């Protein structure tokens, strides 16, 4: 009820601001992180632009945009203490360097997986300070429609030296951060479970709101517009000033939601990198069963 009242107040204020000044309280890099396929194709011939295919190695070997380099999920994660955790600074420097990507490169990323792997690479590069990186809305399929040339041939790559910045921890939620929200809920913090309804019903972190990552896309696989994303999350009570902590099973889908929100002007965002796998691994942590709102101690069930 309090969150609903806050949302209604925010909508009222937004309406007044719009009538008086024609603006909103959304701020930050609105609409600059996701580009459509036609824009991406036009950028490919420009100097210092590197097109990155975020498919797995097998997918890349079968079909990729001509001259694209391959940075797969496995290249940017580690599997300790749980799968798909953020790789180290040195790991990212190595993968960027060997793929001929410099600190001055404009990076255009696409995938063939509902925008989630390209978003995870985008988030990783942002964490390590590379600002000039864009994600192609709709990925491989959209690029094909836009006239991109595909091939199985591997590009000639000249390695360079890449230096990453120190990790931006403000973009990351730890398990302790999530425990604090569960134990002492703050009204201006929303836990967002980006998994499916079935996964959510099987067990979620107490207090989480279900926002399936796939709903950030239109039916054709492209990202929804900034205004549609804003409307969708405002309807769930997430206002621009709130902090959103998102996760899925291993926070690959969660990264796609992070990108959608950031692109739409939300700036107080954190990805719980350990995600549901880490939370459910600890039998002492509570689990909420949404179908009956019962919170119980987890019994090592993995979704």
Secondary structure, DSSP 8 states (H G I E B T S, - for coil): -HHHHHHHHHHHHHHHHHHHHS--S--SSTT-SEE-HHHHHHHTTSTTEEEEE-S-HHHHHH-EETT-EE--HHHHEE-SSSTTEE--HHHHHHHHHHTT--TT-EEEEE-SSTTHHHHHHHHHHHHTT---EEEETTHHHHHHHTT--EES----------------GGGEE-HHHHHHHHHS--TTEEEEE-S-HHHHHH-B-TT-EE--GGGGB-TTS-B--HHHHHHHHHHTT--TTSEEEEE-SSSSHHHHHHHHHHHTT---EEEESSHHHHHHH-TTSEEEETTTTEEEE--S---
